[in-house]
Amino acid sequence: ESIPMKSLSCYNDYNSQMTCTWMEHSEAHALVGMILYQRDNIIMENKEMLCKRQTEKDLYETPDSYVHWVCRNTTNNFGIGVDDIYSFKPNKMLQAELNVDLFQNVQTLPPQNLSVSLMRSGDFLLTWKAADGSQGLGNALEYEVTYRREWESWEKAASLLLSNTTHCHLSREDLVPGSSYVARVRARPGLASGFSGQYSEWSTEVLWETHEGGLQPRNLRCLFNGADRLTCSWEVKKAIITSVLFGLFFRATPASAEEECSPVHENALPHVPYVVQSCEIRVSNSSSESQYHVSVRTKTEEKLIEAYKNIKVLPPVNVSVTVTENQEYELRWIKHTLQYDFIKQRYQVEYWKNNQYEKVSLRQCRSPGFLFAGQMGQTVPLTSII
């Protein structure tokens, strides 16, 4: 019920005057004005009532968003059995018309019973049936099947157009291993049916899982922007990228040298143990170089370590302690022989009383011998450095 009709209230003096009040939304009034008509069941002729906008002085309270009206009319038809009927009409003609050809404006119900099954080959088969009430079109329906990984948006879904069939074969080569997929299907009249129209709503969705594909990089794909860049992306397991680096390598022509793309960008995928890596290849001459060969493989990492700066000498051997005539202790050992005699060795000597390692004494020397004063019952480890 409209606001004018809901707010309409009328009364009469049972002599000659009829009075009505009503209101309309101010935004609606600015676009189209409403006219109030009155008739009775005796004369059956609509008469326009004379209406006047009520001011704030006429009202106890006036919501700012509404326009209030008071309307009057005169009549001499009063009595038992006389009914007054009121109606509103806009002051503008508001209507739309259309001639509808039923067979050229068909929208079928969505396909039903969409299901997926695994084939012996490892491929997947989607099957469905036409909705009840659509069988009259026979095999003249066209179908659109879209499928995507569960975490992707439908805007990035793959799409297949099919005619005269209620099944769709999805090759495992076109699916990413170790992924959760979702598919849906919709229908419309085919050209051969003699009908036309638009697609139905989408069917209910069906989900399935593909088998794991091991550690190999997966879902390698490349897109050219039509100007100067070829963007390639692929997916690798999160668990291995901390130990293995992957690179994108390409050839612009079969005869050209292989190049490595850089830098490689990385984005984690939600809810799956994979990351997406990508790299942009700059295309300098797309007219003569339009057949690129790309590959993703592990990179060989190298680190230069200079041997002469990273020597760790084997520990001295035959460590012995003797007491000298001056009641000192002489510590002697045999050094480890290096390949080159000109490399000098230095030594570090630590000594402490047995079981008192917190009171260690440290000395350094350049020859394989050392004198120190102290008491017997001490432990002496020995290291050698360059």
ZAZA-980912 format. One record per residue (C-alpha): residue number from 1; residue in one letter; x negated, y negated, z. Coordinates in nm, 2 decimals, padded with zeros to 4 digits. Layout:
<NUM,'A',<X,Y,Z>>
...
//
This chain:
<1,'E',<00.00,00.00,00.00>>
<2,'S',<-00.13,-00.34,-00.10>>
<3,'I',<-00.20,-00.62,00.16>>
<4,'P',<00.08,-00.84,00.02>>
<5,'M',<00.34,-00.56,00.04>>
<6,'K',<00.21,-00.44,00.38>>
<7,'S',<00.24,-00.80,00.52>>
<8,'L',<00.57,-00.89,00.36>>
<9,'S',<00.85,-00.98,00.60>>
<10,'C',<01.19,-01.13,00.50>>
<11,'Y',<01.50,-01.26,00.67>>
<12,'N',<01.82,-01.45,00.58>>
<13,'D',<02.08,-01.68,00.73>>
<14,'Y',<02.36,-01.45,00.59>>
<15,'N',<02.50,-01.75,00.42>>
<16,'S',<02.28,-01.87,00.13>>
<17,'Q',<01.91,-01.87,00.22>>
<18,'M',<01.65,-01.60,00.21>>
<19,'T',<01.30,-01.65,00.35>>
<20,'C',<00.99,-01.43,00.32>>
<21,'T',<00.63,-01.45,00.45>>
<22,'W',<00.33,-01.26,00.32>>
<23,'M',<-00.05,-01.29,00.28>>
<24,'E',<-00.32,-01.19,00.04>>
<25,'H',<-00.70,-01.17,00.05>>
<26,'S',<-00.86,-01.50,-00.04>>
<27,'E',<-01.11,-01.33,-00.28>>
<28,'A',<-00.82,-01.16,-00.46>>
<29,'H',<-00.62,-01.49,-00.48>>
<30,'A',<-00.92,-01.66,-00.65>>
<31,'L',<-00.91,-01.40,-00.93>>
<32,'V',<-00.54,-01.33,-00.97>>
<33,'G',<-00.23,-01.48,-00.82>>
<34,'M',<00.06,-01.27,-00.70>>
<35,'I',<00.43,-01.37,-00.76>>
<36,'L',<00.71,-01.25,-00.53>>
<37,'Y',<01.04,-01.13,-00.69>>
<38,'Q',<01.37,-01.05,-00.53>>
<39,'R',<01.68,-00.87,-00.66>>
<40,'D',<01.98,-00.69,-00.51>>
<41,'N',<02.15,-00.37,-00.60>>
<42,'I',<02.46,-00.57,-00.73>>
<43,'I',<02.31,-00.80,-00.99>>
<44,'M',<01.99,-00.60,-01.05>>
<45,'E',<01.80,-00.90,-01.19>>
<46,'N',<01.46,-01.00,-01.06>>
<47,'K',<01.44,-01.36,-00.95>>
<48,'E',<01.11,-01.54,-00.88>>
<49,'M',<01.10,-01.68,-00.53>>
<50,'L',<00.96,-02.02,-00.47>>
<51,'C',<00.65,-01.99,-00.26>>
<52,'K',<00.44,-02.24,-00.07>>
<53,'R',<00.10,-02.19,00.08>>
<54,'Q',<00.11,-02.22,00.46>>
<55,'T',<-00.14,-02.45,00.61>>
<56,'E',<-00.33,-02.40,00.94>>
<57,'K',<-00.08,-02.63,01.11>>
<58,'D',<00.20,-02.39,01.01>>
<59,'L',<00.02,-02.10,01.16>>
<60,'Y',<-00.07,-02.01,01.52>>
<61,'E',<-00.39,-01.84,01.39>>
<62,'T',<-00.52,-01.80,01.03>>
<63,'P',<-00.80,-01.56,00.95>>
<64,'D',<-01.04,-01.73,00.71>>
<65,'S',<-01.03,-01.44,00.47>>
<66,'Y',<-00.66,-01.45,00.40>>
<67,'V',<-00.41,-01.69,00.23>>
<68,'H',<-00.06,-01.71,00.38>>
<69,'W',<00.26,-01.78,00.19>>
<70,'V',<00.62,-01.87,00.28>>
<71,'C',<00.88,-01.81,00.00>>
<72,'R',<01.25,-01.90,-00.03>>
<73,'N',<01.54,-01.82,-00.25>>
<74,'T',<01.92,-01.88,-00.25>>
<75,'T',<02.19,-01.63,-00.31>>
<76,'N',<02.56,-01.57,-00.23>>
<77,'N',<02.55,-01.19,-00.23>>
<78,'F',<02.58,-01.09,00.13>>
<79,'G',<02.77,-00.81,00.27>>
<80,'I',<02.76,-00.45,00.38>>
<81,'G',<02.62,-00.23,00.11>>
<82,'V',<02.42,-00.51,-00.05>>
<83,'D',<02.05,-00.42,-00.05>>
<84,'D',<01.77,-00.67,-00.13>>
<85,'I',<01.46,-00.54,-00.31>>
<86,'Y',<01.13,-00.72,-00.32>>
<87,'S',<00.84,-00.67,-00.55>>
<88,'F',<00.50,-00.84,-00.64>>
<89,'K',<00.36,-00.89,-00.99>>
<90,'P',<00.03,-01.05,-01.08>>
<91,'N',<00.03,-01.37,-01.28>>
<92,'K',<-00.20,-01.21,-01.54>>
<93,'M',<-00.15,-00.91,-01.76>>
<94,'L',<-00.38,-00.64,-01.62>>
<95,'Q',<-00.37,-00.31,-01.81>>
<96,'A',<-00.58,-00.07,-02.02>>
<97,'E',<-00.45,00.17,-02.28>>
<98,'L',<-00.60,00.47,-02.45>>
<99,'N',<-00.48,00.74,-02.69>>
<100,'V',<-00.63,01.07,-02.58>>
<101,'D',<-00.71,01.36,-02.81>>
<102,'L',<-00.72,01.65,-02.56>>
<103,'F',<-00.96,01.85,-02.78>>
<104,'Q',<-01.21,01.57,-02.82>>
<105,'N',<-01.23,01.48,-02.45>>
<106,'V',<-01.31,01.82,-02.29>>
<107,'Q',<-01.50,01.85,-01.96>>
<108,'T',<-01.50,02.22,-01.85>>
<109,'L',<-01.54,02.34,-01.50>>
<110,'P',<-01.89,02.42,-01.39>>
<111,'P',<-02.03,02.77,-01.47>>
<112,'Q',<-01.98,03.03,-01.20>>
<113,'N',<-02.18,03.31,-01.04>>
<114,'L',<-02.53,03.18,-01.12>>
<115,'S',<-02.78,03.45,-01.02>>
<116,'V',<-03.15,03.54,-01.07>>
<117,'S',<-03.31,03.88,-01.11>>
<118,'L',<-03.67,03.99,-01.14>>
<119,'M',<-03.75,04.19,-01.46>>
<120,'R',<-04.00,04.47,-01.49>>
<121,'S',<-04.23,04.24,-01.69>>
<122,'G',<-04.25,04.00,-01.40>>
<123,'D',<-04.03,03.75,-01.58>>
<124,'F',<-03.70,03.62,-01.43>>
<125,'L',<-03.35,03.64,-01.58>>
<126,'L',<-03.08,03.38,-01.49>>
<127,'T',<-02.72,03.49,-01.56>>
<128,'W',<-02.39,03.32,-01.51>>
<129,'K',<-02.03,03.32,-01.65>>
<130,'A',<-01.80,03.05,-01.79>>
<131,'A',<-01.57,02.90,-01.53>>
<132,'D',<-01.21,03.04,-01.50>>
<133,'G',<-01.00,02.84,-01.75>>
<134,'S',<-01.29,02.78,-01.99>>
<135,'Q',<-01.28,03.13,-02.15>>
<136,'G',<-01.05,02.98,-02.41>>
<137,'L',<-01.36,02.83,-02.57>>
<138,'G',<-01.50,03.18,-02.62>>
<139,'N',<-01.87,03.17,-02.71>>
<140,'A',<-01.85,02.82,-02.83>>
<141,'L',<-02.00,02.66,-02.51>>
<142,'E',<-02.34,02.50,-02.49>>
<143,'Y',<-02.53,02.52,-02.17>>
<144,'E',<-02.81,02.32,-02.01>>
<145,'V',<-03.03,02.50,-01.76>>
<146,'T',<-03.27,02.30,-01.54>>
<147,'Y',<-03.52,02.44,-01.30>>
<148,'R',<-03.78,02.30,-01.07>>
<149,'R',<-03.99,02.39,-00.77>>
<150,'E',<-03.80,02.34,-00.45>>
<151,'W',<-04.01,02.04,-00.33>>
<152,'E',<-03.99,01.86,-00.67>>
<153,'S',<-03.72,01.61,-00.78>>
<154,'W',<-03.46,01.70,-01.04>>
<155,'E',<-03.60,01.41,-01.26>>
<156,'K',<-03.92,01.63,-01.31>>
<157,'A',<-03.72,01.95,-01.37>>
<158,'A',<-03.77,02.16,-01.69>>
<159,'S',<-03.47,02.17,-01.91>>
<160,'L',<-03.34,02.43,-02.16>>
<161,'L',<-03.05,02.40,-02.40>>
<162,'L',<-02.87,02.72,-02.49>>
<163,'S',<-02.58,02.82,-02.72>>
<164,'N',<-02.35,03.12,-02.73>>
<165,'T',<-02.52,03.29,-02.43>>
<166,'T',<-02.47,03.32,-02.06>>
<167,'H',<-02.82,03.41,-01.96>>
<168,'C',<-03.17,03.25,-01.97>>
<169,'H',<-03.50,03.43,-01.98>>
<170,'L',<-03.78,03.25,-01.78>>
<171,'S',<-04.13,03.37,-01.86>>
<172,'R',<-04.37,03.41,-01.57>>
<173,'E',<-04.62,03.22,-01.78>>
<174,'D',<-04.40,02.91,-01.75>>
<175,'L',<-04.37,02.94,-01.37>>
<176,'V',<-04.62,02.85,-01.11>>
<177,'P',<-04.74,03.15,-00.90>>
<178,'G',<-04.66,03.14,-00.53>>
<179,'S',<-04.38,02.89,-00.56>>
<180,'S',<-04.01,02.85,-00.46>>
<181,'Y',<-03.79,02.76,-00.75>>
<182,'V',<-03.43,02.64,-00.77>>
<183,'A',<-03.21,02.64,-01.09>>
<184,'R',<-02.87,02.51,-01.19>>
<185,'V',<-02.66,02.52,-01.51>>
<186,'R',<-02.38,02.31,-01.67>>
<187,'A',<-02.16,02.35,-01.98>>
<188,'R',<-02.00,02.15,-02.26>>
<189,'P',<-01.81,02.24,-02.58>>
<190,'G',<-02.04,02.34,-02.86>>
<191,'L',<-02.01,02.20,-03.21>>
<192,'A',<-01.88,02.53,-03.35>>
<193,'S',<-01.58,02.52,-03.11>>
<194,'G',<-01.41,02.22,-03.28>>
<195,'F',<-01.40,02.06,-02.93>>
<196,'S',<-01.61,01.78,-02.80>>
<197,'G',<-01.66,01.61,-02.47>>
<198,'Q',<-01.91,01.59,-02.20>>
<199,'Y',<-02.10,01.82,-01.97>>
<200,'S',<-01.94,01.98,-01.67>>
<201,'E',<-02.06,01.92,-01.32>>
<202,'W',<-02.36,02.13,-01.22>>
<203,'S',<-02.31,02.48,-01.10>>
<204,'T',<-02.41,02.59,-00.75>>
<205,'E',<-02.79,02.63,-00.72>>
<206,'V',<-02.99,02.95,-00.71>>
<207,'L',<-03.33,03.00,-00.55>>
<208,'W',<-03.61,03.25,-00.60>>
<209,'E',<-03.98,03.30,-00.52>>
<210,'T',<-04.26,03.38,-00.77>>
<211,'H',<-04.55,03.61,-00.67>>
<212,'E',<-04.88,03.48,-00.54>>
<213,'G',<-05.14,03.41,-00.80>>
<214,'G',<-05.46,03.45,-00.61>>
<215,'L',<-05.72,03.18,-00.58>>
<216,'Q',<-05.73,03.06,-00.94>>
<217,'P',<-05.64,02.69,-01.01>>
<218,'R',<-05.27,02.68,-01.11>>
<219,'N',<-05.03,02.46,-01.30>>
<220,'L',<-05.29,02.28,-01.52>>
<221,'R',<-05.11,02.03,-01.74>>
<222,'C',<-05.20,01.71,-01.92>>
<223,'L',<-05.00,01.41,-02.04>>
<224,'F',<-05.11,01.14,-02.29>>
<225,'N',<-04.98,00.79,-02.23>>
<226,'G',<-04.97,00.72,-02.60>>
<227,'A',<-05.25,00.46,-02.58>>
<228,'D',<-05.58,00.53,-02.41>>
<229,'R',<-05.54,00.77,-02.12>>
<230,'L',<-05.50,01.15,-02.09>>
<231,'T',<-05.40,01.24,-01.73>>
<232,'C',<-05.45,01.60,-01.62>>
<233,'S',<-05.34,01.76,-01.29>>
<234,'W',<-05.38,02.10,-01.13>>
<235,'E',<-05.32,02.27,-00.80>>
<236,'V',<-05.56,02.46,-00.57>>
<237,'K',<-05.52,02.62,-00.23>>
<238,'K',<-05.59,02.39,00.06>>
<239,'A',<-05.78,02.66,00.24>>
<240,'I',<-06.07,02.68,-00.01>>
<241,'I',<-06.12,02.31,-00.11>>
<242,'T',<-06.33,02.25,00.21>>
<243,'S',<-06.59,02.50,00.07>>
<244,'V',<-06.54,02.48,-00.31>>
<245,'L',<-06.52,02.17,-00.53>>
<246,'F',<-06.33,02.18,-00.85>>
<247,'G',<-06.40,01.96,-01.16>>
<248,'L',<-06.22,01.89,-01.48>>
<249,'F',<-06.43,01.94,-01.79>>
<250,'F',<-06.32,01.85,-02.15>>
<251,'R',<-06.42,01.83,-02.51>>
<252,'A',<-06.26,01.57,-02.74>>
<253,'T',<-06.33,01.79,-03.05>>
<254,'P',<-06.46,02.15,-03.08>>
<255,'A',<-06.80,02.01,-03.20>>
<256,'S',<-06.84,01.75,-02.92>>
<257,'A',<-07.04,01.80,-02.61>>
<258,'E',<-06.85,01.89,-02.29>>
<259,'E',<-06.80,01.61,-02.04>>
<260,'E',<-06.69,01.60,-01.68>>
<261,'C',<-06.40,01.38,-01.58>>
<262,'S',<-06.45,01.15,-01.28>>
<263,'P',<-06.32,01.06,-01.02>>
<264,'V',<-06.09,01.35,-00.91>>
<265,'H',<-05.80,01.24,-00.70>>
<266,'E',<-05.62,01.46,-00.45>>
<267,'N',<-05.27,01.47,-00.29>>
<268,'A',<-05.14,01.72,-00.05>>
<269,'L',<-04.81,01.90,-00.15>>
<270,'P',<-04.53,01.90,00.12>>
<271,'H',<-04.46,02.23,00.29>>
<272,'V',<-04.69,02.44,00.07>>
<273,'P',<-05.05,02.55,00.11>>
<274,'Y',<-05.17,02.37,-00.20>>
<275,'V',<-05.30,02.03,-00.30>>
<276,'V',<-05.27,01.85,-00.64>>
<277,'Q',<-05.59,01.73,-00.79>>
<278,'S',<-05.59,01.50,-01.09>>
<279,'C',<-05.82,01.30,-01.32>>
<280,'E',<-05.78,01.05,-01.60>>
<281,'I',<-05.97,01.10,-01.93>>
<282,'R',<-06.02,00.78,-02.13>>
<283,'V',<-05.92,00.83,-02.49>>
<284,'S',<-06.11,00.61,-02.73>>
<285,'N',<-05.99,00.73,-03.07>>
<286,'S',<-05.66,00.92,-03.05>>
<287,'S',<-05.61,00.93,-03.43>>
<288,'S',<-05.93,01.13,-03.50>>
<289,'E',<-05.95,01.31,-03.16>>
<290,'S',<-05.60,01.44,-03.08>>
<291,'Q',<-05.69,01.81,-02.99>>
<292,'Y',<-05.86,01.80,-02.65>>
<293,'H',<-05.98,02.12,-02.47>>
<294,'V',<-05.98,02.09,-02.09>>
<295,'S',<-06.08,02.34,-01.82>>
<296,'V',<-06.08,02.33,-01.44>>
<297,'R',<-06.36,02.53,-01.27>>
<298,'T',<-06.58,02.52,-00.96>>
<299,'K',<-06.86,02.27,-00.96>>
<300,'T',<-07.22,02.37,-00.86>>
<301,'E',<-07.34,02.16,-00.58>>
<302,'E',<-07.71,02.09,-00.53>>
<303,'K',<-07.91,01.93,-00.25>>
<304,'L',<-08.27,01.83,-00.27>>
<305,'I',<-08.48,01.93,00.03>>
<306,'E',<-08.85,01.85,00.01>>
<307,'A',<-09.04,02.14,00.16>>
<308,'Y',<-09.34,01.94,00.29>>
<309,'K',<-09.10,01.72,00.49>>
<310,'N',<-08.91,02.00,00.65>>
<311,'I',<-09.18,02.24,00.80>>
<312,'K',<-09.09,02.44,01.11>>
<313,'V',<-09.41,02.61,01.22>>
<314,'L',<-09.39,02.96,01.38>>
<315,'P',<-09.45,02.96,01.75>>
<316,'P',<-09.81,03.01,01.87>>
<317,'V',<-09.90,03.37,01.99>>
<318,'N',<-10.13,03.53,02.25>>
<319,'V',<-10.07,03.26,02.51>>
<320,'S',<-10.29,03.31,02.81>>
<321,'V',<-10.39,03.13,03.13>>
<322,'T',<-10.73,03.15,03.31>>
<323,'V',<-10.86,02.97,03.62>>
<324,'T',<-11.16,02.75,03.57>>
<325,'E',<-11.45,02.69,03.82>>
<326,'N',<-11.28,02.37,03.92>>
<327,'Q',<-10.97,02.55,04.01>>
<328,'E',<-10.78,02.42,03.71>>
<329,'Y',<-10.58,02.63,03.48>>
<330,'E',<-10.68,02.66,03.12>>
<331,'L',<-10.40,02.75,02.88>>
<332,'R',<-10.50,02.89,02.54>>
<333,'W',<-10.32,03.03,02.24>>
<334,'I',<-10.36,03.13,01.88>>
<335,'K',<-10.20,02.89,01.63>>
<336,'H',<-10.00,03.00,01.32>>
<337,'T',<-10.20,02.97,01.01>>
<338,'L',<-10.05,02.76,00.73>>
<339,'Q',<-10.11,02.79,00.36>>
<340,'Y',<-10.31,02.47,00.36>>
<341,'D',<-10.59,02.42,00.61>>
<342,'F',<-10.57,02.04,00.59>>
<343,'I',<-10.23,02.03,00.75>>
<344,'K',<-10.29,01.95,01.11>>
<345,'Q',<-10.07,02.09,01.39>>
<346,'R',<-09.98,01.93,01.72>>
<347,'Y',<-09.85,02.12,02.02>>
<348,'Q',<-09.60,02.06,02.30>>
<349,'V',<-09.66,02.23,02.64>>
<350,'E',<-09.39,02.26,02.90>>
<351,'Y',<-09.46,02.41,03.24>>
<352,'W',<-09.26,02.44,03.57>>
<353,'K',<-09.24,02.65,03.88>>
<354,'N',<-09.05,02.97,03.85>>
<355,'N',<-08.67,02.92,03.87>>
<356,'Q',<-08.72,02.54,03.89>>
<357,'Y',<-08.65,02.44,03.53>>
<358,'E',<-08.50,02.11,03.63>>
<359,'K',<-08.86,02.00,03.72>>
<360,'V',<-09.02,02.05,03.38>>
<361,'S',<-09.35,01.88,03.29>>
<362,'L',<-09.41,01.81,02.92>>
<363,'R',<-09.75,01.75,02.76>>
<364,'Q',<-09.87,01.71,02.40>>
<365,'C',<-10.20,01.81,02.26>>
<366,'R',<-10.37,01.85,01.92>>
<367,'S',<-10.59,02.16,01.98>>
<368,'P',<-10.49,02.52,02.09>>
<369,'G',<-10.60,02.47,02.45>>
<370,'F',<-10.48,02.28,02.75>>
<371,'L',<-10.60,02.22,03.11>>
<372,'F',<-10.37,02.14,03.39>>
<373,'A',<-10.38,02.13,03.77>>
<374,'G',<-10.12,02.31,03.97>>
<375,'Q',<-10.03,02.62,04.15>>
<376,'M',<-09.98,02.97,04.03>>
<377,'G',<-09.63,03.10,03.97>>
<378,'Q',<-09.55,02.87,03.69>>
<379,'T',<-09.38,02.94,03.36>>
<380,'V',<-09.53,02.79,03.04>>
<381,'P',<-09.35,02.80,02.70>>
<382,'L',<-09.53,02.66,02.40>>
<383,'T',<-09.42,02.51,02.07>>
<384,'S',<-09.61,02.38,01.77>>
<385,'I',<-09.52,02.09,01.54>>
<386,'I',<-09.68,01.92,01.24>>
//
